[in-house]
Amino acid sequence: MEAAIEYCVAKILDLPVTQSELSKKYGVSVGTISKRAQEILSDEWLFHTSSPITSELINTVRWKKQGQP
């Protein structure tokens, strides 16, 4: 899950990172990162379950979904 969280945060903040890089770093498959990233970015995971995501990250996701810079 850590790899997917790092991937999502990087993408939300427009930081250069690939799933392949994180796959090697964390020793998990690209497919797992992709699947978990989709779950993290879904409303169900972010907003309807208890998760370690901070309020700042949730606000960033909301702003990005609304097209804010």
Legacy VTK file of the C-alpha trace (Angstrom):
# vtk DataFile Version 3.0
C-alpha trace
ASCII
DATASET POLYDATA
POINTS 69 float
0.000 0.000 0.000
2.918 2.362 0.692
3.998 2.299 -2.947
0.508 3.174 -4.117
0.205 6.002 -1.600
3.542 7.430 -2.688
2.492 7.116 -6.333
-0.823 8.894 -5.724
0.735 11.711 -3.747
3.362 12.201 -6.458
0.718 12.279 -9.181
-1.534 14.649 -7.245
1.410 16.998 -6.705
2.659 16.572 -10.303
5.945 15.028 -9.210
7.818 12.817 -11.681
7.499 9.184 -10.626
6.608 5.936 -12.361
4.934 2.838 -11.069
7.944 0.890 -12.341
10.333 2.913 -10.163
8.170 2.386 -7.114
7.752 -1.289 -7.943
11.507 -1.742 -7.637
11.761 0.476 -4.559
9.046 -1.367 -2.607
9.351 -4.845 -4.125
5.756 -5.019 -5.337
4.329 -5.460 -8.811
3.297 -2.599 -11.062
-0.139 -4.204 -11.268
-0.540 -4.044 -7.493
0.467 -0.379 -7.423
-1.982 0.388 -10.223
-4.855 -1.449 -8.547
-4.239 0.128 -5.148
-3.773 3.597 -6.650
-7.191 3.322 -8.282
-8.666 2.359 -4.918
-6.928 5.238 -3.140
-8.140 7.818 -5.635
-11.700 6.578 -5.546
-14.178 8.422 -3.361
-14.902 5.239 -1.439
-11.343 4.840 -0.167
-10.573 8.486 0.454
-13.805 9.733 1.887
-15.803 6.756 3.201
-13.293 4.615 5.069
-10.866 5.268 7.859
-7.438 5.636 6.315
-4.080 7.168 7.198
-4.569 9.923 4.594
-4.231 13.378 6.120
-6.776 16.138 5.684
-4.247 18.042 3.566
-4.050 15.186 1.060
-7.838 14.854 0.962
-8.149 18.582 0.281
-5.519 18.355 -2.465
-7.421 15.511 -4.107
-10.657 17.487 -3.925
-8.978 20.542 -5.476
-7.440 18.462 -8.262
-10.800 16.791 -8.990
-12.336 20.258 -9.278
-9.592 21.374 -11.680
-7.873 23.736 -9.280
-4.113 24.401 -9.709
LINES 1 70
69 0 1 2 3 4 5 6 7 8 9 10 11 12 13 14 15 16 17 18 19 20 21 22 23 24 25 26 27 28 29 30 31 32 33 34 35 36 37 38 39 40 41 42 43 44 45 46 47 48 49 50 51 52 53 54 55 56 57 58 59 60 61 62 63 64 65 66 67 68
